[in-house]
Amino acid sequence: MSAPTYKVLNPATGQIVEEFPAATDEQVEQALTSAQSAFESWQNVDINERAKIVNRVAQLFADRADELGKIMTIEMGKPLSEAVGEAEYCKEIFEYFATEGPTLAADQEIKSFSGGRAVVQRRPVGPLLGIMPWNFPLYQVARFAAPNLMLGNTIVLKHAESCPRSALALQEIMDEAGVPTGVYNNVFATHDQISTIIADPRIQGVSLTGSERAGAIIGEQAGRNLKKAVLELGGSDPFVVLDSDDVAGIAETAWGFRIDNTGQACNSNKRMIVMDDIFDGFVAELTKRADGLTPGDPLAELEGTFAPLSSRKAAEDLDAQVQDAVSKGATLHAGGVLHEGPTAYYSPAVLSGVTKDMRAYYEELFGPVAVVYKVTSDDEALELANDTIYGLGGSVHSTDEARAAKVAMGLQSGMANVNIAAAEGAEMPFGGVKRSGFGRELGPLGMEEFVNKRLFYIGD
């Protein structure tokens, strides 16, 4: 049997809790065989019958929210209330696609100029590979799995090596809900086995949520094997504040969004771009919220404490980015302390004065660091907002909605928001441009990726 590569390592203690062996080649082959065999029958199940099963999946997320939350907190350090909320959000996602899926996947008649009747059908394509990350162990899977289960595709799911308990819990939910054997297949695959799976002719597409580096590798492999890919990668989203009649309030909104999931979200507001006349007050409000916080147990969530990052390496990498900025002249207003190992605690920080010669200007800071930039005009704010290799989301805030909307219209991003940090919900499409990847998940567009939009024509 292969040496264990999947393990639960509690970042709050630095201790290994449990280990699991990686899949054997035989187990990978069994997953592929099962996915292909199940597809032959699953694609022919009426979509309304599939919806009943998907609805049962939704209910199980709600029933097990507390249990699932604790699993995630121990695996990757997410504050328990946020982890339970993630499980409950998964219920909403599965419910949305179960309810809206039959309409979204319905035949669409199109105008024909040559007589006859032309219809665009939305047909399943076959087995798909999902490669999922650790930062939202359930949500990321839900937004990939729910629409594709509704469409009639089958799934081979490779989860992050640090989230094996979440992966197994997901498989249990699918099984208990009545998802037929082979329709959803968890596999603890190695990196080499991932390449084999992508190349396998039975796999018709691959969806990855992860880093820019991982996206480049998977995208190349998918392209080489002529497989459709959806890549949701990094982000360095701007949070632009043009003016405010409540600086403390807008700073609270910015801070809350930045430290959600301990700053480990692709669409987090990693660059706060603030007009000069309110800049000092805004930074002071952020600093007030960061000052005096101490490491705490994410299962307890005591007031005045913060949770760990997902791993010691993540904390060390973030500290290196911040220290690089400080060494080159940036100002660290609060936080930015890497606590003793083997734990993964890094105190939430406020950083300003970042310039183009610093790593923090162009690199994604995947942790609780609020980087604040000062600008003097709307044009300067927009130019800075777009000065990034990423293009996931962004938001613009102003007491003048038209002014904010004008700037937001210029954002080079897959998601642009006015007077809200991010529009989130099962019905809201999620995805980016530039090096944030391509493709969309959630909402109506979530059922448009891995589908055969087949022309069905009946002549006169």
C-alpha positions as CSV (number, residue, x, y, z in Angstrom):
1,M,0.0,0.0,0.0
2,S,1.2,3.5,-0.8
3,A,2.7,5.6,2.0
4,P,0.1,8.0,3.5
5,T,0.1,11.4,1.8
6,Y,-3.4,12.6,2.9
7,K,-3.3,13.8,6.5
8,V,-5.2,15.9,9.0
9,L,-2.7,18.3,10.6
10,N,-4.4,20.6,13.0
11,P,-2.9,24.1,12.3
12,A,-3.9,25.3,15.8
13,T,-1.6,22.7,17.4
14,G,0.7,21.7,14.7
15,Q,-0.1,18.0,15.5
16,I,-1.0,15.3,13.0
17,V,-4.4,13.9,13.9
18,E,-4.9,11.2,11.3
19,E,-3.3,9.9,8.1
20,F,-4.7,8.2,5.1
21,P,-3.0,6.3,2.3
22,A,-3.0,7.6,-1.2
23,A,-5.0,5.7,-3.7
24,T,-3.5,2.7,-5.5
25,D,-3.5,2.7,-9.3
26,E,-6.1,0.0,-9.1
27,Q,-8.4,2.2,-7.0
28,V,-8.0,5.1,-9.5
29,E,-8.9,2.7,-12.3
30,Q,-12.0,1.5,-10.3
31,A,-13.1,5.1,-9.8
32,L,-12.8,5.8,-13.6
33,T,-14.6,2.6,-14.5
34,S,-17.4,3.3,-12.0
35,A,-17.8,6.9,-13.2
36,Q,-18.1,5.7,-16.8
37,S,-20.4,2.9,-16.0
38,A,-22.7,5.1,-13.9
39,F,-22.8,7.7,-16.6
40,E,-24.5,5.3,-19.0
41,S,-27.6,5.2,-16.7
42,W,-27.4,8.5,-14.8
43,Q,-27.6,10.6,-18.0
44,N,-30.9,8.9,-18.8
45,V,-32.5,9.6,-15.4
46,D,-35.1,12.3,-15.7
47,I,-33.7,15.6,-14.5
48,N,-36.6,16.0,-12.1
49,E,-35.7,12.7,-10.5
50,R,-32.1,13.7,-10.3
51,A,-33.4,16.9,-8.6
52,K,-35.0,14.8,-5.8
53,I,-31.6,13.2,-5.0
54,V,-29.8,16.6,-5.2
55,N,-32.4,18.0,-2.7
56,R,-31.6,15.2,-0.3
57,V,-28.0,16.1,-0.5
58,A,-28.9,19.6,0.4
59,Q,-30.8,18.5,3.4
60,L,-28.0,16.4,4.7
61,F,-25.6,19.4,4.7
62,A,-28.1,21.2,6.9
63,D,-28.6,18.2,9.2
64,R,-24.8,17.6,9.6
65,A,-23.7,21.3,9.7
66,D,-22.3,21.2,13.2
67,E,-20.4,17.9,12.6
68,L,-19.1,19.1,9.2
69,G,-18.0,22.4,10.7
70,K,-15.9,20.8,13.4
71,I,-14.2,18.6,10.7
72,M,-13.2,21.7,8.7
73,T,-12.0,23.6,11.8
74,I,-9.7,20.8,12.8
75,E,-8.4,20.2,9.3
76,M,-7.6,23.8,8.2
77,G,-8.3,26.1,11.1
78,K,-11.5,27.8,10.0
79,P,-13.3,29.5,12.9
80,L,-16.1,27.1,13.8
81,S,-19.0,29.5,13.2
82,E,-17.7,30.2,9.7
83,A,-17.3,26.5,9.1
84,V,-20.8,25.7,10.1
85,G,-22.0,28.5,7.9
86,E,-20.1,27.0,5.0
87,A,-22.0,23.7,5.4
88,E,-25.3,25.6,5.5
89,Y,-24.3,27.5,2.4
90,C,-23.7,24.2,0.6
91,K,-27.4,23.4,1.4
92,E,-28.4,26.5,-0.4
93,I,-26.3,25.7,-3.4
94,F,-27.6,22.2,-3.8
95,E,-31.2,23.5,-3.3
96,Y,-30.7,26.2,-5.9
97,F,-29.6,23.8,-8.6
98,A,-32.2,21.2,-7.6
99,T,-34.9,23.9,-8.0
100,E,-33.6,25.9,-10.9
101,G,-31.8,23.2,-12.8
102,P,-34.7,21.8,-14.8
103,T,-35.4,25.2,-16.2
104,L,-31.7,26.1,-16.7
105,A,-31.1,22.9,-18.6
106,A,-34.3,23.0,-20.7
107,D,-34.3,22.9,-24.5
108,Q,-34.0,26.3,-26.1
109,E,-35.7,26.8,-29.5
110,I,-33.9,29.2,-31.8
111,K,-35.0,31.0,-34.9
112,S,-34.5,29.0,-38.1
113,F,-34.1,30.8,-41.5
114,S,-34.2,27.5,-43.5
115,G,-37.4,26.1,-42.4
116,G,-37.8,23.2,-39.9
117,R,-37.4,23.4,-36.2
118,A,-34.1,24.1,-34.5
119,V,-33.5,23.5,-30.8
120,V,-30.4,23.8,-28.6
121,Q,-30.3,20.9,-26.1
122,R,-28.2,20.8,-23.0
123,R,-26.9,17.3,-22.7
124,P,-24.4,15.9,-20.2
125,V,-20.9,15.2,-21.5
126,G,-19.7,12.3,-19.2
127,P,-17.3,11.8,-16.3
128,L,-15.6,14.9,-15.0
129,L,-12.5,15.4,-12.7
130,G,-12.8,17.9,-9.9
131,I,-9.6,19.0,-8.2
132,M,-10.6,21.0,-5.0
133,P,-8.6,23.1,-2.5
134,W,-8.4,23.3,1.3
135,N,-9.7,26.8,2.0
136,F,-13.4,26.0,1.6
137,P,-13.4,22.2,1.8
138,L,-17.2,21.8,1.2
139,Y,-18.3,24.9,-0.6
140,Q,-15.8,24.5,-3.5
141,V,-17.0,20.9,-4.1
142,A,-20.6,21.9,-3.8
143,R,-20.4,24.6,-6.5
144,F,-18.8,22.1,-8.9
145,A,-20.8,19.0,-8.0
146,A,-24.3,20.3,-7.7
147,P,-24.9,21.6,-11.3
148,N,-23.1,18.6,-12.8
149,L,-25.1,16.1,-10.9
150,M,-28.2,17.9,-12.1
151,L,-27.0,17.8,-15.7
152,G,-26.3,14.0,-15.6
153,N,-22.6,14.1,-15.5
154,T,-20.6,11.9,-13.1
155,I,-17.7,13.0,-10.9
156,V,-14.3,11.8,-9.9
157,L,-13.3,14.1,-7.0
158,K,-9.7,14.7,-5.9
159,H,-9.7,16.8,-2.7
160,A,-6.8,18.6,-1.1
161,E,-4.3,16.4,0.7
162,S,-5.0,18.3,4.0
163,C,-8.8,17.7,3.9
164,P,-9.3,13.9,3.8
165,R,-12.0,13.9,6.5
166,S,-14.0,16.5,4.6
167,A,-13.6,14.4,1.4
168,L,-14.9,11.3,3.1
169,A,-17.8,13.2,4.7
170,L,-18.8,14.4,1.3
171,Q,-18.8,10.9,-0.1
172,E,-20.9,9.7,2.9
173,I,-23.4,12.5,2.2
174,M,-23.7,11.6,-1.5
175,D,-24.2,7.9,-0.6
176,E,-26.7,8.5,2.1
177,A,-28.7,10.9,-0.2
178,G,-29.1,8.1,-2.8
179,V,-26.6,9.3,-5.4
180,P,-26.1,6.1,-7.3
181,T,-22.8,4.2,-7.0
182,G,-20.2,5.5,-9.4
183,V,-21.9,8.9,-9.9
184,Y,-19.7,10.6,-7.3
185,N,-16.3,9.0,-6.6
186,N,-13.8,10.4,-4.0
187,V,-10.3,9.3,-4.7
188,F,-7.1,10.2,-2.8
189,A,-5.1,10.5,-5.9
190,T,-1.4,11.5,-6.2
191,H,-0.2,14.2,-8.5
192,D,1.0,11.6,-11.0
193,Q,-2.4,9.9,-10.9
194,I,-4.1,13.2,-11.6
195,S,-2.2,13.4,-14.9
196,T,-3.3,9.9,-15.7
197,I,-6.9,10.7,-14.9
198,I,-6.9,13.8,-17.1
199,A,-5.4,11.9,-20.0
200,D,-7.9,9.0,-19.7
201,P,-10.4,9.1,-22.6
202,R,-13.3,8.5,-20.3
203,I,-12.8,11.9,-18.6
204,Q,-14.5,14.7,-20.5
205,G,-13.5,17.7,-18.5
206,V,-11.6,19.0,-15.5
207,S,-12.4,21.7,-12.9
208,L,-9.7,23.1,-10.6
209,T,-9.9,25.6,-7.9
210,G,-6.4,26.5,-6.6
211,S,-3.3,28.5,-7.2
212,E,-2.2,30.2,-10.4
213,R,0.7,27.7,-10.5
214,A,-1.6,24.7,-10.2
215,G,-3.9,26.2,-12.8
216,A,-1.1,26.5,-15.3
217,I,-0.2,22.8,-14.8
218,I,-3.7,21.5,-15.0
219,G,-4.6,23.8,-17.9
220,E,-1.6,22.6,-19.9
221,Q,-2.5,18.9,-19.2
222,A,-6.2,19.5,-20.1
223,G,-5.2,21.2,-23.3
224,R,-2.8,18.6,-24.3
225,N,-5.5,16.0,-24.0
226,L,-8.2,18.1,-25.6
227,K,-10.3,18.3,-22.4
228,K,-12.5,21.2,-21.4
229,A,-11.2,23.0,-18.3
230,V,-12.6,25.4,-15.7
231,L,-9.9,27.2,-13.7
232,E,-10.7,29.3,-10.7
233,L,-7.4,30.6,-9.5
234,G,-5.9,33.4,-7.4
235,G,-7.1,37.0,-7.0
236,S,-6.0,40.3,-5.7
237,D,-9.3,42.1,-5.6
238,P,-9.6,45.8,-5.2
239,F,-11.9,47.4,-2.6
240,V,-12.1,51.0,-3.8
241,V,-13.5,53.7,-1.4
242,L,-14.1,56.9,-3.3
243,D,-15.8,58.7,-0.4
244,S,-17.8,57.9,2.8
245,D,-20.0,59.6,5.3
246,D,-19.2,56.8,7.8
247,V,-15.5,56.0,7.6
248,A,-15.7,53.6,10.6
249,G,-18.6,51.8,9.0
250,I,-16.9,51.3,5.6
251,A,-13.6,50.3,7.4
252,E,-15.6,47.7,9.4
253,T,-17.0,46.3,6.2
254,A,-13.6,46.1,4.6
255,W,-12.0,44.5,7.6
256,G,-14.7,41.9,8.1
257,F,-14.5,40.8,4.5
258,R,-10.6,40.8,4.6
259,I,-10.4,38.5,7.6
260,D,-13.2,36.2,6.7
261,N,-11.8,32.6,6.5
262,T,-8.6,34.2,8.1
263,G,-8.0,36.0,4.8
264,Q,-7.8,32.8,2.8
265,A,-10.4,33.5,0.1
266,C,-9.7,33.9,-3.6
267,N,-12.0,36.9,-3.9
268,S,-11.0,38.6,-0.6
269,N,-10.4,42.3,-0.8
270,K,-6.6,42.1,-0.8
271,R,-6.0,45.7,-2.0
272,M,-7.9,48.5,-0.3
273,I,-7.7,51.7,-2.4
274,V,-8.9,54.7,-0.5
275,M,-9.3,58.4,-1.4
276,D,-6.7,60.7,0.3
277,D,-9.2,62.8,2.3
278,I,-10.4,59.8,4.3
279,F,-7.3,57.6,4.1
280,D,-5.8,58.4,7.5
281,G,-9.1,57.8,9.3
282,F,-9.7,54.6,7.3
283,V,-6.3,53.2,8.3
284,A,-6.8,54.2,11.9
285,E,-10.1,52.3,12.0
286,L,-8.4,49.2,10.5
287,T,-5.6,49.4,13.0
288,K,-8.0,49.7,15.9
289,R,-9.5,46.4,14.8
290,A,-6.2,44.6,14.4
291,D,-4.5,45.8,17.6
292,G,-4.3,43.6,20.6
293,L,-5.6,40.4,19.0
294,T,-4.1,37.1,20.4
295,P,-4.0,33.5,19.0
296,G,-7.1,31.5,19.9
297,D,-8.7,28.1,19.5
298,P,-10.9,28.3,16.4
299,L,-13.3,25.8,18.0
300,A,-13.9,28.3,20.8
301,E,-13.7,31.6,19.0
302,L,-13.2,33.7,22.1
303,E,-13.5,37.5,21.7
304,G,-10.2,39.2,20.9
305,T,-8.6,36.1,19.4
306,F,-7.8,35.1,15.8
307,A,-7.6,31.7,14.1
308,P,-4.5,30.1,12.5
309,L,-3.8,29.9,8.8
310,S,-4.2,26.5,7.2
311,S,-0.6,25.5,7.7
312,R,2.7,26.6,9.1
313,K,4.1,27.0,5.6
314,A,1.2,29.3,4.7
315,A,2.0,31.5,7.7
316,E,5.7,31.6,7.0
317,D,5.1,32.5,3.3
318,L,2.8,35.3,4.3
319,D,5.3,36.6,6.8
320,A,8.0,36.7,4.2
321,Q,5.9,38.8,1.9
322,V,5.1,41.3,4.6
323,Q,8.7,41.4,5.9
324,D,9.8,42.1,2.3
325,A,7.5,45.1,2.1
326,V,8.5,46.5,5.5
327,S,12.2,46.1,4.7
328,K,11.7,48.3,1.6
329,G,9.8,51.0,3.4
330,A,6.2,49.9,3.9
331,T,4.5,50.8,7.2
332,L,3.1,48.0,9.4
333,H,0.5,49.6,11.5
334,A,-0.6,46.5,13.5
335,G,-0.2,42.8,13.6
336,G,2.1,41.0,11.3
337,V,3.6,38.7,13.9
338,L,4.5,35.1,13.0
339,H,3.9,33.1,16.2
340,E,6.0,30.1,17.3
341,G,5.8,26.9,15.4
342,P,4.6,24.3,14.8
343,T,1.3,26.2,14.9
344,A,0.2,28.4,12.0
345,Y,-0.8,31.6,13.8
346,Y,-0.1,34.9,12.0
347,S,-1.7,38.0,13.6
348,P,-4.0,40.0,11.4
349,A,-2.1,43.0,10.0
350,V,-2.6,46.4,8.4
351,L,0.0,47.5,5.8
352,S,0.4,50.7,3.9
353,G,3.0,52.4,1.7
354,V,3.4,49.4,-0.6
355,T,5.2,50.2,-3.8
356,K,5.9,48.3,-7.1
357,D,9.3,47.1,-5.9
358,M,7.7,45.1,-3.2
359,R,6.4,41.5,-3.5
360,A,3.2,42.6,-1.9
361,Y,2.3,44.9,-4.8
362,Y,1.9,42.2,-7.4
363,E,1.7,38.9,-5.4
364,E,-1.5,37.6,-3.8
365,L,-1.4,37.8,0.0
366,F,-3.4,34.7,1.1
367,G,-4.0,35.6,4.7
368,P,-5.3,38.3,7.0
369,V,-3.3,41.3,5.8
370,A,-5.1,44.5,4.8
371,V,-3.0,46.4,2.3
372,V,-4.2,50.0,2.0
373,Y,-3.3,52.4,-0.9
374,K,-3.9,56.2,-1.0
375,V,-5.2,57.8,-4.2
376,T,-6.3,61.3,-5.2
377,S,-8.7,60.7,-8.0
378,D,-11.2,58.3,-9.5
379,D,-9.0,57.7,-12.5
380,E,-6.0,57.0,-10.3
381,A,-8.1,54.6,-8.2
382,L,-9.2,52.7,-11.4
383,E,-5.7,52.5,-12.8
384,L,-4.4,51.1,-9.6
385,A,-7.3,48.6,-9.3
386,N,-6.5,47.2,-12.7
387,D,-2.7,47.1,-12.2
388,T,-2.6,43.4,-11.4
389,I,-2.1,40.1,-13.2
390,Y,-5.4,38.9,-11.6
391,G,-9.0,39.7,-12.5
392,L,-11.3,37.9,-10.2
393,G,-13.6,40.4,-8.5
394,G,-13.6,43.9,-7.0
395,S,-15.9,46.5,-5.5
396,V,-16.3,50.3,-5.5
397,H,-17.9,52.3,-2.7
398,S,-19.3,55.8,-2.7
399,T,-22.2,57.8,-1.3
400,D,-22.8,58.6,-5.0
401,E,-24.0,55.4,-6.6
402,A,-23.5,56.7,-10.1
403,R,-19.9,57.7,-9.4
404,A,-19.1,54.3,-7.9
405,A,-20.9,52.5,-10.8
406,K,-18.8,54.4,-13.4
407,V,-15.6,53.3,-11.8
408,A,-16.8,49.7,-11.3
409,M,-17.7,49.5,-15.0
410,G,-14.0,50.0,-15.7
411,L,-12.8,47.1,-13.5
412,Q,-11.0,44.3,-15.4
413,S,-12.6,41.5,-13.5
414,G,-15.1,38.7,-13.7
415,M,-17.2,40.2,-10.9
416,A,-17.7,43.9,-10.2
417,N,-19.7,45.2,-7.2
418,V,-21.0,48.6,-6.2
419,N,-21.5,49.5,-2.5
420,I,-21.1,45.9,-1.4
421,A,-17.9,43.9,-0.8
422,A,-19.2,41.0,-2.9
423,A,-22.5,39.8,-4.2
424,E,-22.6,36.3,-3.0
425,G,-25.3,33.6,-3.3
426,A,-26.0,30.3,-5.1
427,E,-27.6,32.3,-7.9
428,M,-24.5,34.6,-8.5
429,P,-22.0,33.4,-11.1
430,F,-18.4,33.2,-9.8
431,G,-15.2,33.4,-11.9
432,G,-12.5,35.7,-13.2
433,V,-10.4,36.9,-16.1
434,K,-6.7,37.3,-16.7
435,R,-4.6,35.0,-14.5
436,S,-7.5,34.4,-12.2
437,G,-8.6,31.7,-14.7
438,F,-11.6,31.1,-16.9
439,G,-15.0,29.6,-16.7
440,R,-17.9,30.2,-14.3
441,E,-19.4,28.4,-11.3
442,L,-22.8,29.0,-9.5
443,G,-25.8,30.7,-10.9
444,P,-27.2,30.1,-14.4
445,L,-23.7,30.1,-15.8
446,G,-22.7,27.2,-13.5
447,M,-24.7,24.8,-15.7
448,E,-23.2,26.1,-18.9
449,E,-19.6,24.8,-18.6
450,F,-19.6,21.0,-18.8
451,V,-22.6,20.5,-21.1
452,N,-23.1,19.5,-24.7
453,K,-25.1,22.4,-26.2
454,R,-26.3,20.2,-29.0
455,L,-28.2,21.4,-32.0
456,F,-31.3,19.2,-32.6
457,Y,-32.9,20.0,-35.9
458,I,-36.0,18.6,-37.4
459,G,-36.5,19.5,-41.1
460,D,-39.9,20.3,-42.7
